[in-house]
Amino acid sequence: MFNGAHVILHSRDAEADRAFLRDTLAFPGVDAGDGWLIFKLPPAEVAVHPTDAEPMHELYLMCADIEEVLAGCAAKGVEVVDPVTDQGWGRLASIRLPSGTPLSIYEPRHPLAYDL
């Protein structure tokens, strides 16, 4: 039925955040025209969490070794906004995009849907 998902990051500095995804995180991408970059992401999954607050969407980049990823980011001058915390379901941290927006990263400990 579906063949993919399209994630949108709204940014106050889209050019800098695009360059960060391309150059720092090394995501391959295509130019959709006029420098409008669209990036290939790793395999993905979606979860629905209950809330009593206003509904929202979140983006987490998943990794197998969060310490290794954060060390690689730090070596490239990327600021770690939130250090690693153990959430039970996984280990969570966040880095800062050039626009100032935090980007969450986590090392899951739960079964992965994209392994199906």
Secondary structure per residue as TSV (DSSP state, phi and psi in degrees):
chain	resnum	aa	ss	phi	psi
A	1	M	-	360.0	-63.0
A	2	F	-	-102.2	153.0
A	3	N	-	-121.6	8.5
A	4	G	-	171.9	-177.6
A	5	A	-	-135.5	147.6
A	6	H	-	-118.1	118.0
A	7	V	-	-102.1	136.3
A	8	I	-	-118.5	128.0
A	9	L	-	-104.4	118.3
A	10	H	-	-84.2	130.5
A	11	S	-	-135.1	146.9
A	12	R	S	-83.0	-10.5
A	13	D	S	-144.0	72.9
A	14	A	H	-59.9	-40.4
A	15	E	H	-60.6	-45.4
A	16	A	H	-66.8	-40.9
A	17	D	H	-68.6	-36.4
A	18	R	H	-63.7	-44.8
A	19	A	H	-61.8	-38.2
A	20	F	I	-62.1	-47.3
A	21	L	I	-62.6	-40.0
A	22	R	I	-73.4	-51.5
A	23	D	I	-89.5	-41.0
A	24	T	I	-87.6	-48.0
A	25	L	S	-88.0	-8.3
A	26	A	-	59.2	38.2
A	27	F	-	-78.8	125.9
A	28	P	-	-70.5	153.1
A	29	G	E	-157.7	178.4
A	30	V	E	-124.6	152.1
A	31	D	E	-91.7	114.1
A	32	A	-	-81.8	1.9
A	33	G	S	124.5	136.3
A	34	D	T	57.4	33.1
A	35	G	T	79.4	8.1
A	36	W	-	-79.3	99.3
A	37	L	E	-86.4	137.6
A	38	I	E	-124.0	127.6
A	39	F	E	-104.2	144.0
A	40	K	-	-76.7	134.9
A	41	L	-	-107.6	160.8
A	42	P	-	-65.2	171.9
A	43	P	-	-50.1	150.2
A	44	A	-	-131.0	166.0
A	45	E	-	-146.7	162.7
A	46	V	-	-129.0	141.2
A	47	A	-	-129.0	151.3
A	48	V	-	-117.4	118.8
A	49	H	-	-108.0	139.6
A	50	P	-	-72.1	150.1
A	51	T	-	-151.9	148.4
A	52	D	S	-98.6	-10.4
A	53	A	S	-85.1	-175.9
A	54	E	-	-64.1	130.5
A	55	P	-	-59.8	148.0
A	56	M	-	-155.2	174.7
A	57	H	-	-117.7	151.6
A	58	E	-	-135.5	154.9
A	59	L	-	-125.6	128.0
A	60	Y	E	-126.3	130.1
A	61	L	E	-87.6	129.9
A	62	M	E	-97.5	149.0
A	63	C	-	-147.7	162.0
A	64	A	S	-85.3	-26.0
A	65	D	-	-142.9	96.0
A	66	I	H	-64.5	-35.6
A	67	E	H	-63.2	-41.9
A	68	E	H	-64.7	-43.6
A	69	V	H	-63.4	-46.2
A	70	L	H	-65.5	-37.3
A	71	A	H	-63.7	-42.8
A	72	G	H	-63.2	-40.8
A	73	C	H	-64.9	-45.7
A	74	A	H	-60.9	-37.4
A	75	A	H	-64.2	-22.8
A	76	K	T	-96.6	7.6
A	77	G	T	84.1	14.5
A	78	V	-	-80.2	132.2
A	79	E	-	-78.1	130.9
A	80	V	E	-87.4	115.9
A	81	V	E	-79.4	-48.8
A	82	D	E	-123.8	122.9
A	83	P	E	-68.4	169.7
A	84	V	E	-62.3	131.1
A	85	T	E	-127.2	148.3
A	86	D	E	-90.7	118.9
A	87	Q	-	-102.2	3.6
A	88	G	S	87.4	-59.8
A	89	W	S	-75.9	-12.0
A	90	G	E	171.5	178.9
A	91	R	E	-107.0	129.6
A	92	L	E	-121.1	141.0
A	93	A	E	-151.1	174.8
A	94	S	E	-146.6	150.3
A	95	I	E	-116.0	168.4
A	96	R	E	-106.6	129.0
A	97	L	-	-74.0	159.9
A	98	P	T	-56.2	-28.9
A	99	S	T	-72.0	-10.8
A	100	G	S	102.0	-10.6
A	101	T	-	-74.1	131.7
A	102	P	E	-71.6	145.9
A	103	L	E	-125.0	118.2
A	104	S	E	-78.8	141.9
A	105	I	E	-130.4	138.7
A	106	Y	E	-145.9	150.8
A	107	E	E	-103.9	102.9
A	108	P	E	-71.5	150.5
A	109	R	-	-117.2	4.3
A	110	H	S	-99.4	163.2
A	111	P	-	-58.7	143.2
A	112	L	-	-97.6	124.7
A	113	A	G	-65.8	-31.9
A	114	Y	G	-74.0	-4.5
A	115	D	G	-83.8	-6.3
A	116	L	-	-66.6	360.0
